[in-house]
Amino acid sequence: MTARAIMLAGTGSDVGKSLIVAGLARLFTRRGFRVRPFKPQNMSNNAAVTKDGGEIGRAQALQAHAARTEPTVHMNPVLLKPQSETGAQVVVQGQVVGTVESAAFLAMKPRLIEPVLESFGTLVEESDIVLVEGAGSVAEVNLRAGDIANLGFARRAGVPVVLIGDIDRGGVIASLVGTQAVLPAEDAAMIEAFLVNKFRGDPRLFADGMNAIAARTGWAPLGLVPYFAGARRLPAEDALALDSYARSASGSGKPLIAVLAYPHISNFDDFDPLRLESSVDVVFVRPGDVLPSAAQLVILPGSKSTIADLGALREAGWDVDLAAHIRRGGHVLGMCGGYQMLGRAVSDPRGIEGPPQTVPGLGYLDVETTLLATKVLHEVAGTLWQSDVAFSGYEMHMGETVGEGVRRPLLDIRGGRPDGAVSADGRIGGCYVHGLFARDAARACWLKRIGASGSAFNYQQDLDATLDRLADHLEAHVDCDALLALSRAPSL
């Protein structure tokens, strides 16, 4: 068959675009189609390493998994990774091309349409249908010039659009109808249908609402999608999800794991397998919150701006809390940027994260880090420190860490390469590898160290089962045949 494409765009951020694309990817894959996900431009500090040696947004990696295909850099050709309130690292087709301020990126966008179209064309050639995910809101007319993420891409590639509105936040009729009202006529013409997502209650009560939207816009209603509770079991795209994660149950008696959610936290999907474990409680501690004294393990996660987040850690008083935690005999694990923070110093001589400087680390590991311009992107596997327990994961960092502490590594990477460092008493450790908790045996080993029993929970099986339930959910509430019929061959 001739490859077809359709875009799932939104009236705003967090309306469920990524989730719906993942569910449709699994649904159409089960029907025998070769499906490829595609997001022209993404903004997220949750990223994944691909086998072709680059990085893409975590959401696109999940969507590729849903489609039962290997993720590639072409599924997300432009990735922005925020490093400050106004600046972001720019990744094009998997590789870092620089760090720019917001205004500079607007000027840069017209040059990015060519790699975006090239990547899209690559996916079209190898698939039956490409599910394109928009970014943010299509109604941001102030950002329309040079747009490569939403209707600018759709018009350039000739891809029809289905618009998604979120009824859970309220005002969905106004958001959908209002979107059409503010769009230029040529952009609005690309939208052919709409979905209303995250509905709670009796769907009959919103039948008139669906009719009102269809009558005012002329768009076909494809479905009223009930809230999917299983969404919390899937990797989240950005830090908005942290506020919705359940906090630990007070007095539950389970071992408590505290994750420091500093402002530029990255790759926090590392902790999804722990969140879903029944044998422990996990709490994400935000700036302004006190580190729980009951925590057996404190995790310093990855960071897109290690020096800034180290400063935020100290400003929040977590350095004092962490010292008290260690005096009580608690365990500490630093991952990537968190590992760098646990050392004696972090140096940025090239100004990778801002003005060139060297700042003191927390001093719990006998190592020092120098930030470098070259980003390390590898899938890795090996065994955990002082065990034969296998792990697998990936490296994604721009630093080199050296010192006496690395003579006692946390991980043995296959091929004879050690990684990380461990304190003399074994209670404090850090490494560069992400994804350590995804393998069940490795996760059980970590839990055993803090007095928790591993469950029979199989993370990968749970992930696939959740995607299948999501596909069933969409098949029951979306006119998927009509959506498929709306897709068409792109005009490249």
Secondary structure, DSSP 8 states (H G I E B T S, - for coil): ---EEEEEEESSTTSSHHHHHHHHHHHHHHTT--EEEE-SEEE-S-EEE-TTS-EEEHHHHHHHHHTTS---GGGSSEEEEE-SSSEEEEEETTEEEEEEEHHHHHHHHHHHHHHHHHHHHHHHHT-SEEEEE--S-TT-GGG-TT--SSHHHHHHHT--EEEEEESTTS-HHHHHHHHHHHS-HHHHTTEEEEEEEEE-S-GGGGHHHHHHHHHHH--EEEEEEE--GGGGGS--SSGGGGGGS----TT--S-EEEEE--TTEE-GGGGHHHHT-SS-EEEEE-TTS---TTEEEEEE-EESSHHHHHHHHHHTTHHHHHHHHHHTT-EEEEETHHHHHTSSEEEETT-SSSS-EEEE---SSS-EEEEEEEEEEEEEEEEETTS--EEEEEEEEEEEEESGGGGS-SEEETTTEEE-EE-TTSSEEEESEE-TTSSHHHHHHHHHHTT----S--HHHHHHHHHHHHHHHHHHHB-HHHHHHH-B----
